[in-house]
Amino acid sequence: MYVLIVPASTPFVLLAALMALSWWEDHVLPAPPAEPVDAPAEAPFAQRPLPSSQTSPVPTPR
C-alpha cells in the first residue's frame, strides 16, 4: 500500500520543487543591473559600406 504513495505524490513533489526554485529566484538571487555595464557602442554585426570601387563586383550588361 505504501508503494502507491510514491507515484501518486510525484507530481506534488515536483510542483513544490518548482515553486521553491521560483521563490528562491525571486528572493535570494541578486537582481540584474538596470543597464548592462559593458554595452557595445554599435551593433556587433553591422556592415560597413564598401568603397566605391567595390560597390558592384559583377559588371552590369549594357
C-alpha positions as CSV (number, residue, x, y, z in Angstrom):
1,M,0.0,0.0,0.0
2,Y,2.9,2.4,0.7
3,V,4.2,1.7,-2.7
4,L,1.3,3.6,-4.2
5,I,2.1,6.8,-2.3
6,V,5.3,7.4,-4.4
7,P,3.8,7.6,-7.9
8,A,0.7,9.5,-6.6
9,S,2.8,12.1,-4.8
10,T,5.4,12.6,-7.5
11,P,3.6,15.5,-9.3
12,F,3.1,17.3,-6.0
13,V,6.8,16.9,-5.1
14,L,7.8,18.3,-8.5
15,L,5.3,21.2,-8.1
16,A,6.7,22.0,-4.7
17,A,10.3,21.9,-6.0
18,L,9.3,24.2,-8.9
19,M,7.6,26.7,-6.5
20,A,10.6,26.6,-4.2
21,L,13.0,27.4,-7.1
22,S,10.8,30.2,-8.2
23,W,10.7,31.7,-4.7
24,W,14.5,31.3,-4.4
25,E,15.0,33.0,-7.8
26,D,12.8,36.0,-6.7
27,H,14.1,36.4,-3.1
28,V,17.7,35.0,-2.9
29,L,19.3,35.7,-6.2
30,P,20.5,39.3,-6.8
31,A,18.5,41.4,-9.3
32,P,20.2,42.0,-12.7
33,P,21.6,45.5,-13.2
34,A,19.2,48.1,-14.8
35,E,21.6,48.7,-17.7
36,P,24.4,46.5,-19.0
37,V,27.8,47.7,-17.8
38,D,29.7,46.9,-20.9
39,A,27.2,47.7,-23.6
40,P,28.7,47.7,-27.1
41,A,28.8,51.1,-28.8
42,E,27.3,49.7,-32.0
43,A,25.7,46.5,-33.3
44,P,28.3,43.7,-33.4
45,F,27.3,42.6,-36.9
46,A,26.8,46.0,-38.5
47,Q,28.1,46.0,-42.1
48,R,30.3,48.8,-43.2
49,P,29.7,50.4,-46.6
50,L,32.0,49.2,-49.4
51,P,34.4,51.6,-51.1
52,S,33.0,53.0,-54.4
53,S,35.4,50.8,-56.4
54,Q,33.8,47.6,-54.9
55,T,30.1,48.5,-54.9
56,S,29.4,46.3,-57.9
57,P,31.6,43.2,-58.1
58,V,29.7,41.9,-61.2
59,P,29.8,44.1,-64.3
60,T,26.3,45.1,-65.4
61,P,25.3,44.2,-69.0
62,R,24.8,47.1,-71.5
